């Protein structure tokens, strides 16, 4: 699964099998992991049974997960982190790699509550994990080594792309890509409404815009050209596109995006500060 780290035989426990936790578990199975090499924790018995039947992966308690698994992938919501760590701390040792995808919670918050020397890697991912197209940024905590980062990359690559960043940049990553899908969905929603305003049926407008978004994203990824170059290729002198671009600039869309991402970055910092 990875060219940089051999994860064969490594047992992974997903702590918190909500939407993101389930998506990661499903992605790991699609990538070839055996159900016996995975575990998960879930507070609700009915959902535990459902997931066991759906994936063939065993649901266990929090302490058992730490004892049975090498890697613990923490996928609970930020507000549930303290309670989880209270249950987890007595069972975790430095042999466990703890990977957290909880937004806004620094590695130091976990390190202070777990056994001294426990390696922690923090991840900011996003919802395209559901279609194996996530963008994940990872940062090492105080005790995480190159080997721990490589293992984290190996776990996440089956569900998208992975980059390494210093932890000081993760609030910016949260604003840009963690929350990023919502901005694109918001834009697509507005463009579909515009299509209806221009006289198109909703289904036609949606098909036009969604495929245009997909095609544009692929061009961005595969062409290697700067977005400005790609935009200029569509923008003929005196044409329809430049008329639309002028209106976007007149309404301050670029400035609004800059302000929006700053607000998201600042909110991420506030959430992190509120954990202690």
C-alpha atoms as a printed R data frame, in Angstrom:
    type eleno elety resid chain resno       x      y       z
1   ATOM     1    CA   UNK     A     1   0.000  0.000   0.000
2   ATOM     2    CA   UNK     A     2   2.989  2.310   0.451
3   ATOM     3    CA   UNK     A     3   6.465  2.398  -1.004
4   ATOM     4    CA   UNK     A     4   7.886  4.146   2.051
5   ATOM     5    CA   UNK     A     5   6.598  2.017   4.898
6   ATOM     6    CA   UNK     A     6   5.720 -1.658   5.172
7   ATOM     7    CA   UNK     A     7   2.453 -1.822   7.085
8   ATOM     8    CA   UNK     A     8   1.805 -5.522   6.528
9   ATOM     9    CA   UNK     A     9   0.709 -7.164   9.746
10  ATOM    10    CA   UNK     A    10   0.040 -3.815  11.397
11  ATOM    11    CA   UNK     A    11  -3.267 -3.753  13.234
12  ATOM    12    CA   UNK     A    12  -5.216 -0.517  13.105
13  ATOM    13    CA   UNK     A    13  -8.048  0.528  15.412
14  ATOM    14    CA   UNK     A    14 -10.363  3.350  14.392
15  ATOM    15    CA   UNK     A    15 -11.578  5.099  17.512
16  ATOM    16    CA   UNK     A    16 -14.941  6.604  16.660
17  ATOM    17    CA   UNK     A    17 -16.760  5.006  13.728
18  ATOM    18    CA   UNK     A    18 -18.834  8.007  12.683
19  ATOM    19    CA   UNK     A    19 -18.952  9.213   9.086
20  ATOM    20    CA   UNK     A    20 -15.243  9.963   8.781
21  ATOM    21    CA   UNK     A    21 -14.221  6.890  10.761
22  ATOM    22    CA   UNK     A    22 -16.404  4.626   8.648
23  ATOM    23    CA   UNK     A    23 -15.108  6.229   5.440
24  ATOM    24    CA   UNK     A    24 -11.513  5.556   6.493
25  ATOM    25    CA   UNK     A    25 -12.320  1.976   7.449
26  ATOM    26    CA   UNK     A    26 -14.075  1.396   4.130
27  ATOM    27    CA   UNK     A    27 -11.154  2.931   2.233
28  ATOM    28    CA   UNK     A    28  -8.599  0.745   4.007
29  ATOM    29    CA   UNK     A    29 -10.622 -2.359   3.157
30  ATOM    30    CA   UNK     A    30 -10.905 -1.315  -0.489
31  ATOM    31    CA   UNK     A    31  -7.141 -0.840  -0.517
32  ATOM    32    CA   UNK     A    32  -6.640 -4.473   0.453
33  ATOM    33    CA   UNK     A    33  -6.531 -4.484   4.236
34  ATOM    34    CA   UNK     A    34  -7.942 -7.628   5.785
35  ATOM    35    CA   UNK     A    35 -10.917 -7.138   8.135
36  ATOM    36    CA   UNK     A    36  -8.975 -9.065  10.795
37  ATOM    37    CA   UNK     A    37  -6.280 -6.354  10.697
38  ATOM    38    CA   UNK     A    38  -8.801 -3.645  11.629
39  ATOM    39    CA   UNK     A    39 -10.773 -2.838  14.763
40  ATOM    40    CA   UNK     A    40 -13.159 -0.018  15.607
41  ATOM    41    CA   UNK     A    41 -14.837  1.549  18.607
42  ATOM    42    CA   UNK     A    42 -18.371  2.892  18.650
43  ATOM    43    CA   UNK     A    43 -20.527  4.067  21.554
44  ATOM    44    CA   UNK     A    44 -23.844  2.804  20.210
45  ATOM    45    CA   UNK     A    45 -24.483 -0.937  20.197
46  ATOM    46    CA   UNK     A    46 -26.833 -0.837  17.208
47  ATOM    47    CA   UNK     A    47 -24.289  0.921  15.032
48  ATOM    48    CA   UNK     A    48 -21.540 -1.411  16.218
49  ATOM    49    CA   UNK     A    49 -23.581 -4.387  15.063
50  ATOM    50    CA   UNK     A    50 -24.387 -2.674  11.756
51  ATOM    51    CA   UNK     A    51 -20.731 -1.948  10.995
52  ATOM    52    CA   UNK     A    52 -19.595 -5.422  12.004
53  ATOM    53    CA   UNK     A    53 -22.131 -6.937   9.600
54  ATOM    54    CA   UNK     A    54 -21.313 -4.462   6.833
55  ATOM    55    CA   UNK     A    55 -17.520 -4.753   6.901
56  ATOM    56    CA   UNK     A    56 -16.640 -7.852   8.899
57  ATOM    57    CA   UNK     A    57 -14.516 -5.730  11.261
58  ATOM    58    CA   UNK     A    58 -14.728 -6.306  14.998
59  ATOM    59    CA   UNK     A    59 -15.996 -3.575  17.336
60  ATOM    60    CA   UNK     A    60 -14.166 -3.381  20.674
61  ATOM    61    CA   UNK     A    61 -13.869 -1.160  23.719
62  ATOM    62    CA   UNK     A    62 -11.428  1.740  23.886
63  ATOM    63    CA   UNK     A    63  -8.922  0.082  26.221
64  ATOM    64    CA   UNK     A    64  -9.039 -3.160  24.240
65  ATOM    65    CA   UNK     A    65  -8.321 -1.233  21.041
66  ATOM    66    CA   UNK     A    66  -5.117  0.169  22.546
67  ATOM    67    CA   UNK     A    67  -4.021 -3.261  23.743
68  ATOM    68    CA   UNK     A    68  -4.806 -5.105  20.509
69  ATOM    69    CA   UNK     A    69  -3.805 -2.554  17.855
70  ATOM    70    CA   UNK     A    70  -0.483 -1.007  16.858
71  ATOM    71    CA   UNK     A    71  -1.991  2.169  15.406
72  ATOM    72    CA   UNK     A    72  -4.911  4.074  16.909
73  ATOM    73    CA   UNK     A    73  -6.706  6.362  14.484
74  ATOM    74    CA   UNK     A    74  -8.725  8.830  16.554
75  ATOM    75    CA   UNK     A    75 -11.782  9.915  14.579
76  ATOM    76    CA   UNK     A    76 -14.057 11.294  17.292
77  ATOM    77    CA   UNK     A    77 -15.457 14.817  17.220
78  ATOM    78    CA   UNK     A    78 -13.335 17.469  18.963
79  ATOM    79    CA   UNK     A    79 -15.826 17.853  21.808
80  ATOM    80    CA   UNK     A    80 -15.583 14.112  22.518
81  ATOM    81    CA   UNK     A    81 -11.779 14.036  22.682
82  ATOM    82    CA   UNK     A    82 -11.340 14.583  26.424
83  ATOM    83    CA   UNK     A    83 -13.702 11.741  27.339
84  ATOM    84    CA   UNK     A    84 -12.005  9.419  24.860
85  ATOM    85    CA   UNK     A    85  -8.545 10.221  26.211
86  ATOM    86    CA   UNK     A    86  -9.720  9.547  29.756
87  ATOM    87    CA   UNK     A    87 -10.673  6.034  28.662
88  ATOM    88    CA   UNK     A    88  -7.645  5.574  26.432
89  ATOM    89    CA   UNK     A    89  -4.828  6.879  28.623
90  ATOM    90    CA   UNK     A    90  -4.503  3.897  31.015
91  ATOM    91    CA   UNK     A    91  -4.050  1.459  28.118
92  ATOM    92    CA   UNK     A    92  -1.817  3.401  25.711
93  ATOM    93    CA   UNK     A    93   1.956  2.908  25.689
94  ATOM    94    CA   UNK     A    94   4.672  4.397  23.465
95  ATOM    95    CA   UNK     A    95   4.442  1.292  21.248
96  ATOM    96    CA   UNK     A    96   1.109  2.695  19.975
97  ATOM    97    CA   UNK     A    97   1.068  5.241  17.189
98  ATOM    98    CA   UNK     A    98  -1.815  7.660  17.803
99  ATOM    99    CA   UNK     A    99  -3.147  9.454  14.718
100 ATOM   100    CA   UNK     A   100  -5.754 12.131  15.309
101 ATOM   101    CA   UNK     A   101  -8.052 13.626  12.682
102 ATOM   102    CA   UNK     A   102 -10.011 15.763  15.169
103 ATOM   103    CA   UNK     A   103 -10.096 19.346  13.896
104 ATOM   104    CA   UNK     A   104  -8.340 22.040  15.886
105 ATOM   105    CA   UNK     A   105  -6.797 19.834  18.585
106 ATOM   106    CA   UNK     A   106  -2.991 20.051  18.763
107 ATOM   107    CA   UNK     A   107  -0.744 17.063  19.293
108 ATOM   108    CA   UNK     A   108   0.373 18.496  22.645
109 ATOM   109    CA   UNK     A   109  -3.171 18.145  23.982
110 ATOM   110    CA   UNK     A   110  -3.019 14.387  23.410
111 ATOM   111    CA   UNK     A   111   0.606 14.004  24.478
112 ATOM   112    CA   UNK     A   112  -0.064 15.558  27.895
113 ATOM   113    CA   UNK     A   113  -2.839 13.034  28.550
114 ATOM   114    CA   UNK     A   114  -1.141  9.897  27.248
115 ATOM   115    CA   UNK     A   115   1.890  7.948  28.423
116 ATOM   116    CA   UNK     A   116   5.181  9.841  28.194
117 ATOM   117    CA   UNK     A   117   6.792  9.287  24.816
118 ATOM   118    CA   UNK     A   118   3.630  8.258  22.961
119 ATOM   119    CA   UNK     A   119   3.998  9.229  19.282
120 ATOM   120    CA   UNK     A   120   1.149 11.390  17.992
121 ATOM   121    CA   UNK     A   121   0.540 12.481  14.403
122 ATOM   122    CA   UNK     A   122  -2.116 15.078  13.652
123 ATOM   123    CA   UNK     A   123  -4.085 14.952  10.409
124 ATOM   124    CA   UNK     A   124  -6.364 17.453   8.706
125 ATOM   125    CA   UNK     A   125  -8.350 15.676   6.019
126 ATOM   126    CA   UNK     A   126 -11.620 16.489   4.248
127 ATOM   127    CA   UNK     A   127 -14.887 14.901   3.152
128 ATOM   128    CA   UNK     A   128 -13.782 13.701  -0.324
129 ATOM   129    CA   UNK     A   129 -12.383 10.816   1.732
130 ATOM   130    CA   UNK     A   130 -15.788  9.251   0.978
131 ATOM   131    CA   UNK     A   131 -14.811  8.910  -2.709
132 ATOM   132    CA   UNK     A   132 -11.091  8.214  -2.130
133 ATOM   133    CA   UNK     A   133 -10.168 11.759  -3.191
134 ATOM   134    CA   UNK     A   134  -9.304 13.321   0.165
135 ATOM   135    CA   UNK     A   135  -6.594 15.913   0.692
136 ATOM   136    CA   UNK     A   136  -4.830 15.114   3.958
137 ATOM   137    CA   UNK     A   137  -2.095 17.161   5.623
138 ATOM   138    CA   UNK     A   138  -0.100 15.506   8.414
139 ATOM   139    CA   UNK     A   139   2.109 16.910  11.171
140 ATOM   140    CA   UNK     A   140   4.374 15.156  13.647
141 ATOM   141    CA   UNK     A   141   4.057 15.611  17.380
142 ATOM   142    CA   UNK     A   142   7.012 15.786  19.741
143 ATOM   143    CA   UNK     A   143   7.663 12.018  19.792
144 ATOM   144    CA   UNK     A   144   6.681 11.057  16.229
145 ATOM   145    CA   UNK     A   145   9.518  9.933  13.976
146 ATOM   146    CA   UNK     A   146   9.957  9.585  10.230
147 ATOM   147    CA   UNK     A   147   8.735  6.013  10.536
148 ATOM   148    CA   UNK     A   148   5.530  7.157  12.216
149 ATOM   149    CA   UNK     A   149   4.905  9.738   9.490
150 ATOM   150    CA   UNK     A   150   5.500  7.097   6.811
151 ATOM   151    CA   UNK     A   151   3.007  4.758   8.485
152 ATOM   152    CA   UNK     A   152   0.462  7.558   8.607
153 ATOM   153    CA   UNK     A   153   0.973  8.296   4.917
154 ATOM   154    CA   UNK     A   154   0.525  4.622   4.098
155 ATOM   155    CA   UNK     A   155  -2.802  4.576   5.927
156 ATOM   156    CA   UNK     A   156  -4.132  7.691   4.232
157 ATOM   157    CA   UNK     A   157  -2.960  7.273   0.642
158 ATOM   158    CA   UNK     A   158  -5.711  4.770  -0.261
159 ATOM   159    CA   UNK     A   159  -8.297  7.510   0.337
160 ATOM   160    CA   UNK     A   160  -6.538 10.431  -1.369
161 ATOM   161    CA   UNK     A   161  -3.391 12.557  -1.426
162 ATOM   162    CA   UNK     A   162  -1.154 13.266   1.572
163 ATOM   163    CA   UNK     A   163   1.281 16.086   2.273
164 ATOM   164    CA   UNK     A   164   3.429 16.927   5.293
165 ATOM   165    CA   UNK     A   165   3.289 20.367   6.895
166 ATOM   166    CA   UNK     A   166   4.531 21.855  10.194
167 ATOM   167    CA   UNK     A   167   1.808 21.786  12.826
168 ATOM   168    CA   UNK     A   168   1.869 25.588  12.960
169 ATOM   169    CA   UNK     A   169   0.351 25.563   9.453
170 ATOM   170    CA   UNK     A   170  -2.550 23.235  10.206
171 ATOM   171    CA   UNK     A   171  -4.987 26.029  11.075
172 ATOM   172    CA   UNK     A   172  -4.389 27.428   7.597
173 ATOM   173    CA   UNK     A   173  -4.792 23.949   6.105
174 ATOM   174    CA   UNK     A   174  -8.090 23.608   7.967
175 ATOM   175    CA   UNK     A   175  -9.321 26.853   6.434
176 ATOM   176    CA   UNK     A   176  -8.142 26.023   2.931
177 ATOM   177    CA   UNK     A   177  -8.750 22.312   2.359
178 ATOM   178    CA   UNK     A   178 -10.421 21.011   5.508
179 ATOM   179    CA   UNK     A   179 -13.359 23.363   5.009
180 ATOM   180    CA   UNK     A   180 -12.629 23.730   1.292
181 ATOM   181    CA   UNK     A   181 -15.240 21.302  -0.072
182 ATOM   182    CA   UNK     A   182 -17.993 23.445   1.458
183 ATOM   183    CA   UNK     A   183 -16.812 26.481  -0.527
184 ATOM   184    CA   UNK     A   184 -16.980 24.549  -3.798
185 ATOM   185    CA   UNK     A   185 -20.398 23.133  -2.947
186 ATOM   186    CA   UNK     A   186 -21.585 26.654  -2.102
187 ATOM   187    CA   UNK     A   187 -20.322 27.947  -5.459
188 ATOM   188    CA   UNK     A   188 -21.919 25.071  -7.385
189 ATOM   189    CA   UNK     A   189 -25.201 25.664  -5.551
190 ATOM   190    CA   UNK     A   190 -25.136 29.343  -6.538
191 ATOM   191    CA   UNK     A   191 -24.310 28.524 -10.159
192 ATOM   192    CA   UNK     A   192 -27.180 26.034 -10.376
193 ATOM   193    CA   UNK     A   193 -29.516 28.725  -9.049
194 ATOM   194    CA   UNK     A   194 -28.145 31.074 -11.700
195 ATOM   195    CA   UNK     A   195 -28.898 28.491 -14.363
196 ATOM   196    CA   UNK     A   196 -32.498 28.321 -13.168
197 ATOM   197    CA   UNK     A   197 -32.680 32.133 -13.226
198 ATOM   198    CA   UNK     A   198 -31.471 32.011 -16.843
199 ATOM   199    CA   UNK     A   199 -34.288 29.621 -17.761
200 ATOM   200    CA   UNK     A   200 -32.751 26.164 -17.480
201 ATOM   201    CA   UNK     A   201 -34.451 23.270 -15.673
202 ATOM   202    CA   UNK     A   202 -32.759 22.481 -12.352
203 ATOM   203    CA   UNK     A   203 -31.637 19.005 -13.481
204 ATOM   204    CA   UNK     A   204 -30.058 20.417 -16.642
205 ATOM   205    CA   UNK     A   205 -28.326 23.226 -14.756
206 ATOM   206    CA   UNK     A   206 -27.002 20.755 -12.171
207 ATOM   207    CA   UNK     A   207 -25.613 18.376 -14.804
208 ATOM   208    CA   UNK     A   208 -23.947 21.225 -16.685
209 ATOM   209    CA   UNK     A   209 -22.297 22.709 -13.597
210 ATOM   210    CA   UNK     A   210 -21.245 19.474 -11.880
211 ATOM   211    CA   UNK     A   211 -19.546 18.128 -15.002
212 ATOM   212    CA   UNK     A   212 -17.947 21.517 -15.640
213 ATOM   213    CA   UNK     A   213 -16.598 21.488 -12.065
214 ATOM   214    CA   UNK     A   214 -15.236 17.952 -12.437
215 ATOM   215    CA   UNK     A   215 -13.615 18.702 -15.799
216 ATOM   216    CA   UNK     A   216 -12.094 21.945 -14.537
217 ATOM   217    CA   UNK     A   217 -10.651 20.205 -11.470
218 ATOM   218    CA   UNK     A   218  -9.042 17.516 -13.629
219 ATOM   219    CA   UNK     A   219  -7.551 20.193 -15.889
220 ATOM   220    CA   UNK     A   220  -6.097 21.964 -12.863
221 ATOM   221    CA   UNK     A   221  -4.547 18.754 -11.566
222 ATOM   222    CA   UNK     A   222  -3.251 17.285 -14.818
223 ATOM   223    CA   UNK     A   223  -2.323 20.246 -17.017
224 ATOM   224    CA   UNK     A   224   0.338 21.648 -14.714
225 ATOM   225    CA   UNK     A   225  -0.742 25.152 -15.705
226 ATOM   226    CA   UNK     A   226  -1.445 27.995 -13.297
227 ATOM   227    CA   UNK     A   227  -5.157 28.740 -12.709
228 ATOM   228    CA   UNK     A   228  -4.632 32.178 -14.280
229 ATOM   229    CA   UNK     A   229  -3.441 30.563 -17.522
230 ATOM   230    CA   UNK     A   230  -6.425 28.237 -17.620
231 ATOM   231    CA   UNK     A   231  -8.841 31.082 -16.914
232 ATOM   232    CA   UNK     A   232  -7.286 33.297 -19.578
233 ATOM   233    CA   UNK     A   233  -7.654 30.496 -22.129
234 ATOM   234    CA   UNK     A   234 -11.439 30.753 -21.661
235 ATOM   235    CA   UNK     A   235 -11.516 34.547 -21.518
236 ATOM   236    CA   UNK     A   236 -11.786 36.010 -25.031
237 ATOM   237    CA   UNK     A   237 -11.472 39.788 -25.557
238 ATOM   238    CA   UNK     A   238 -14.889 41.419 -25.315
239 ATOM   239    CA   UNK     A   239 -16.556 38.032 -24.764
240 ATOM   240    CA   UNK     A   240 -19.028 36.535 -22.308
241 ATOM   241    CA   UNK     A   241 -16.454 35.276 -19.798
242 ATOM   242    CA   UNK     A   242 -14.740 38.627 -19.252
243 ATOM   243    CA   UNK     A   243 -18.132 40.246 -18.740
244 ATOM   244    CA   UNK     A   244 -18.845 37.728 -15.973
245 ATOM   245    CA   UNK     A   245 -15.358 38.108 -14.447
246 ATOM   246    CA   UNK     A   246 -15.840 41.889 -14.301
247 ATOM   247    CA   UNK     A   247 -19.041 41.423 -12.296
248 ATOM   248    CA   UNK     A   248 -17.313 39.023  -9.904
249 ATOM   249    CA   UNK     A   249 -14.546 41.578  -9.342
250 ATOM   250    CA   UNK     A   250 -17.076 44.413  -8.965
251 ATOM   251    CA   UNK     A   251 -18.796 42.433  -6.206
252 ATOM   252    CA   UNK     A   252 -15.527 41.745  -4.402
253 ATOM   253    CA   UNK     A   253 -15.661 37.957  -4.725
254 ATOM   254    CA   UNK     A   254 -11.873 37.573  -4.499
255 ATOM   255    CA   UNK     A   255 -11.672 39.772  -1.393
256 ATOM   256    CA   UNK     A   256 -14.618 37.927   0.150
257 ATOM   257    CA   UNK     A   257 -12.825 34.600  -0.305
258 ATOM   258    CA   UNK     A   258  -9.683 35.936   1.351
259 ATOM   259    CA   UNK     A   259 -11.714 37.207   4.302
260 ATOM   260    CA   UNK     A   260 -13.669 33.946   4.536
261 ATOM   261    CA   UNK     A   261 -10.535 31.818   4.727
262 ATOM   262    CA   UNK     A   262  -9.001 34.133   7.328
263 ATOM   263    CA   UNK     A   263 -12.183 33.743   9.392
264 ATOM   264    CA   UNK     A   264 -11.982 29.951   9.114
265 ATOM   265    CA   UNK     A   265  -8.293 30.024  10.128
266 ATOM   266    CA   UNK     A   266  -9.068 32.221  13.120
267 ATOM   267    CA   UNK     A   267 -11.943 29.981  14.197
268 ATOM   268    CA   UNK     A   268  -9.662 26.947  14.030
269 ATOM   269    CA   UNK     A   269  -7.240 28.736  16.363
270 ATOM   270    CA   UNK     A   270 -10.088 29.562  18.745
271 ATOM   271    CA   UNK     A   271 -11.220 25.938  18.858
272 ATOM   272    CA   UNK     A   272  -7.671 24.785  19.579
273 ATOM   273    CA   UNK     A   273  -7.243 27.357  22.349
274 ATOM   274    CA   UNK     A   274 -10.475 26.218  23.973
275 ATOM   275    CA   UNK     A   275  -9.266 22.665  24.500
276 ATOM   276    CA   UNK     A   276  -7.120 23.451  27.512
